[in-house]
Amino acid sequence: MSNWQHGFYKVDPQMRRQRLAQGLHLPQSVTALLADHASALGNELVENYLTDYGLPEGVGLNLTVNGHEYVVPMVVEEPSVIAAASNGAKRVQASGGFTAPHQHRELVGQVVLTDVADVSETVAKLTAQRDHLLAVANAAHPSMQRRGGGAQSLTVRTPGDFVSVDLGINVCQAMGANSVNTMAEAVGRELSAQGYHVLVAILSNLATNSLQTVSCDVDFNQLATKQLPGDRVAERIAKLSDLAQVDPYRAATHNKGIMNGIDAVMIASGNDWRAIESGAHAYATRDGHYRGLSTWTVRDGHLHGELTLPLPVGVVGGSIGLNPLTKANYQISKIQTAEELAAVTASIGLAQNLAALRALATTGIQAGHMKLQYRSLAVSVGATPAEVPLVVAQLAQQSHVDQETARQVLAKIRKDK
């Protein structure tokens, strides 16, 4: 370890930045930039804190879920994500909106045993202790039970040579990871005291008891382009959906598009987007074959879309109450409960998916995406806010666009002034 790293976590952020600059020979411009974006809150949230790294926030529009219209804060750095979500949502809104049934909410805490001599006997003994082990879990976090939640179910599984005691825990309106870990560890200690070899006691991010489904029916006239009638576009979208069910290479990109929208909502709402992403992809391979999370079919004169995935979201707990921007985002969205957030989030994912598939089925993904990408390209070559639209307009007329092209376009604009 370099000397400048010794005790790095003990010193304040200003000293960390100084040490970093000296140890890595950074220019003063870098340390000034880090200092300019630093905050007191950031230092409380992460270790070895230096600065805050900002991401753009916008709002998804035109979203109607269960008869309610939402304005949805989304945090994402990729151009076209918010535009696509709003576009897909508008087409669904004009066709009646999204329907998202009330979500059952239960997280899984795993207590896994190893070196089990007699698996069948162990399973029987643990199953017989169901009420006792649930009581142990609830005693570790009594406030959860008082709010109507807590450990409510117990299942014993035998993955490979292991025995997994799965606690089904209702975490009410919270994200609940810390609560579940606390309860699982309490049960782990109890089983260790009984002589079992406990390998791990921790939350599982595959929240199969917190599934959210959303569906919609899209009128053909909302899918039509100048070149293709709506029924033909719907047929092509359905074919793309079929492909994502049989080809994991296509399914990965199909699901990435869904998660573009979902992750952006999760970040803006203060939820653990990494946990949601992990659970979604694990759920996509639940039958041993990685598949698209959504399906689209043509039926009854409409394009019918449906999406189901684990969404163990929360509206309290974690960093949700600490970040003022997160609080402001809930004021914007008017979302009150975890169930409502899950329904809105899944709907954004399906809207995003619709927009992407419609683009693929018609003009291709690059036509719309690159128009927005040109803005980023213009900024990257030094265009001012006033110059960006001028650069974008000229880039849209080029047959080949790269950074050098953007540089030449900007130079010509400035010369012509």
N, C-alpha and C positions, 0 to 999 in steps of 0.2 A: 504493500500500500504506500502511495506517495505521502510525504509528510503533510501536505496541505489537506489530505482527506481525513487525517486523524481527528477524531472528535467533531467531525463536520456537522453532525446532527445536533450537537450541543450549542452551537453558536447561533446568533440571530441571523435573519436573512441577509442583512447588509454585509455582515462579515463573511457569510457563505459566498456571496457574489464576489467579494474582494479576493477571497482564497481561490475561487474558481478562476478568476481572471489571471491571478499570479501563476497558479499551477499550470494553466493551459495557454498562457501568453495571449490572452484575448485582447482585442482592441477596446479602447474606452467606449466606443460606440455600442458595443455589445452589452457591456455592463450597464450603461446608461439606459439602454432599451429594456433590459431585465428589470431595472429599478422603476422605470416609468410605468410598468404594467403590474407591479407587485401590489398585494393587498394584505391587510391584517387577517382577513378571513382565510385566504389561501394558506397562510402559515399554520392555521389551526387544523386544516383538513388533510394535508399530506406531509410526508417526511422529507427531510432535506430540501425544503421549499426554497425556490428561487424567485418565481414570478407566476403570473397568471397567463395562460395561453388561450387567447380568445378565438371563438368560432362565430360565424355569422348566424343571426337568428332572424327568421321571417315567420310569416303565418300562412298556414294552409287555409284556403277559403272554399266556400260552396259546399261544405260537408254537412249533410243531413243524416242523422242516425236516430232511428226509432222516433222519427217525427220532430226531433230537435235540431236546430241549425247551430253549428259550432264554428268558431274561429280558433284554429289550433296552432299554438306556437311550435315551431320546428327549428332545431339547431343542427346545421349541417354545412359543410364546406363545399360540397359538390354542386356545380351549376345544374339546373334543370330539375332537381329533386322536388323542390317546393312547387315549381310551375307544373310539373307532371302530376303531383298529388292533387293540386287544385283543379287541373284540367279533367282528370279522371273523376273527381268528386262532382264536378259540375255536370258531367254527362249522366252520372247516376242520379244526382239531385233532380234533373229534368225528367227522370224516369221513375221517380217516387222515393229515392233515397235508399240508405242501407238499413238492414234489419239485423240487430245483434241481440240475441237472447241474454237474459241475466246470467252472469257467470258464477259457477260454483267456485269457491276459493278455498284451497287447501294446499299447503306446502308439504314437502316430504323431508323428514329428518332421518338420515340413515345411521344405524348403529350396526357395524359389520363385524362379525366374529370370524376368527380364523383358527386353524388347527382344531377343527371340530371332529371328535372321534366318531360319534354316531349322529349323522345329520338328521335322520328321521326322528330319533328320540329328542334331539335338541329342538327341532321345530315344534314338536308336540308340547314340550315343556314351556317353551317361550309363548306359544299360543295360549296355553292355559294361564299364563301370567298377564294376559292382556290388560285387565282392569288395574292390576297393581302397577304395571309399567306406565300406563297412562297417568296414574295418580302421581308417580314419581316425576314424570315430565311436567305435569301441571304445577306441582309443588315448586319446581324450579323457576316458574314464571307465573305466579298466581294472578297478577293483574290481567293477563290475557284472558283467563277463564272468566274473571269478573266482568269483562266487556263482552262476553258471549262467545269467545273463541277458545283457543287452547288446543291441546292434544285431544283428538276425538276418535281416531281410528288407529289400528295397529295391524300390519300385515307382515308375515314372515316369508321371505323368499330365499331361494337357494341358487344364486348365480355361481356357476362353476363349483369350486370346493368351498365357497364361502356361504355363510348364513347372514342374511341382511334383515334386520328388524326395522321396518319402515313405519315411522310415526307420521300419521296424517294430522297436520296442525293448521287450524284456522287462525290466521294472523290478523283478522279483522281488516282494518284500513291501512295497515302498515306494509312496507316491503317485507319486513319480518325476518331477514336473514340472521341477524344477531339473536333474535328470540328463539328461532328454531335451533341454532347451534347450541345455545344455552340448555335447551330442553333435551336435545340429543345427547349432549355430554353428561347430563345428569343420569340419563338412562344407561349410558356407557359405564359410568362409575358404579351404578347398581349392579349391572351384569358382571363387571370385573370383580366386585365383592362376592358374587355368587360363584366365582371360579372360572368364568368364561374368559377367553382370550379376545379382548376387544382390539380390533385393528384400527378402526376410525369411527368417529361420531361427528357427523356434519350434515348440513343441508345438501340436498340434491337440487341442481338447477333444472332438472327435467321434471317440471311441475305438471304432470299429466292429470292431476286433480284440480288444475286451474286453467282448463281449456276455455278459450273464447272462440266462438264461431260468429262469422258475419256473412251475410249474403246480400245479393242485389240482383235485379232484373233490369237490363239495359235495353231500351228501345232501339231498334235497328237504325232509326233516323238520327240517333245520337252518335252513331259509329261511322256514318257515310263520309266519304271524301269526294272531291271533284272527279276523281278517277274511278272510284269503286262504290257501288251501292252498299248500304248498311248490312244487308243480309250476307253479302259476300265477305265483308270485313269480319262479321261475327263468325262465319264458318272458318276463316283463317285463324282467328283468335282461338277458337275451339281446337283446331289442329295443333297450334303451338302449345296449348294446355296439355293435349294428349302426349306430345313429344316430351314435355317436362315430367310426365309420369313414367316414362320408359327409358329415358336417357339421362343419367346423372350429370353429364357434362352440360346439357341444357338446363337441367333442374337447378344446378348451382347458381347459374346466372338468373334464372327465373326467381329464385328465392332471394338472391341478392337485391333485386329490384324491390321486392316486398319489404325487405329489411331496411332499404334506403329510407322509406317513410317511417317505419316503426322505430328505428333507432333514433331518428331525428326528434320524434315526439318524446321518446324516453329520456333523452338528454335534457330537453327543455323542461320536462316535468320532474327532473331530479331523480329519476329511477336508474337502476343499474342496468344500462343497456347491454353490457357484456353478458350478464346472466340471461337476459332475454334472448340475445343472439345465440348463445350456447344451447339453451333449451329448445329454441326453434329448429336449429339444424339437427339436434338429436331426435326431435319428434319427426322430422322429415325422413328419418331412416328407421322408424319404429318397426317396420315389417322386414328389415334386413336389406332393403333397397332404397337408396336415396331418391326421393321424389319431390316434385313441386308441391309446395304447401297449399296452393290454391288450385281450383279446377274451374274451367269455363266450358259450358255446354250450350248448344242451341236447342231451345225447347219452348213450345207454346208461343212462337213468334217473337221471342226475346233472346238475348244473350244472358244466360244465368251464371253468375259467379259466386263462388263460395270459398271461404278461407277459414281454417281452424288451426290454432297453434296455442301453446302454453303462454299465458300472459299473467304471471304472478306479480302484478304491479301494486304500488301503494301510493297513497296521497299524504301520508305522514311517515315520520321516521327517517333514518339515514341523514342525508344532507338536505332533504327537502325543506325542512324548517329553518335551515341555516342560511341559505343563499337568497338574498332579497329578490334577485331576478326570477328565481323559481317561484317564489310567492306571487310575484307580479304575473307570471305566466298562468297561474291558476285563476287569477282575477280576469285575465283576458279570455281564457277558455270557458270559464264559469263551471268547470268540472268540480264536483263536490265529493264523489266517492270513488273508491278503487274500481268498483264494478263499471261505473260510467267511463273512467279512464281506459279500462280494458276494451270496452265497446268502441270508443272513439279511435283508439290506437289501431285496433284490427281493421277498422273501416278505412283509415288512412293507408294502411298496408295494401288493402285490396284496391283502393283508388289508384295508388301508385302502380300497381300491377296492371290494371286496366289500361292506363295511359301508355305504359311501356309496350304492352302486347299490341295495342292498336297501332302504335308507331311502327313496330316490327312488321305488322301485317300489311302496312300500306307503304309509307315513304321510306321506312328504315329508321333506325334509332338515331343516326347521326344528324339528320336534317334539322330536327328541333334542338337536339342536344348541343350541336356545334354553334348555333346562333347564340346560345347563352355562354358557351365556352369562349367565344370570341371576346367577351367582356373581360374575362380573366386574363386572356392573352394580351389584350390591350393594356391592362394594368401592369402586367409583368414587364412590358417594354417601356414603362414610364409615362403612359398617357395620363393626363390629368382628368378629373371627373368631367370637365367640359369637352375634352377630346375623345373620351371613350366612345360615345355614340357615333362620332365621325369615323373612328377607326373601325368599329364594328360594321358599319354600313359598307365600308369599302372592302373589308375582309369577306363579307358575304358574297361579293361579286367575283372573288378569286377562285380559280380552279384548284389551286393548291395553297394551303395555309399552314404556316409554321411560325416560329418566333421571328425568324429573319424577315419573313414577309410582313409581319406586323410592324417590325422595326422600320422597314422601308416605307410602309404606308404612313406611319406616324411622322417620319421625316418629311415626306411629301406634303402632308397636311400643314406642318409647321412652316415649310418653305413657301407654300401657297398663301399663307397669311400675310 
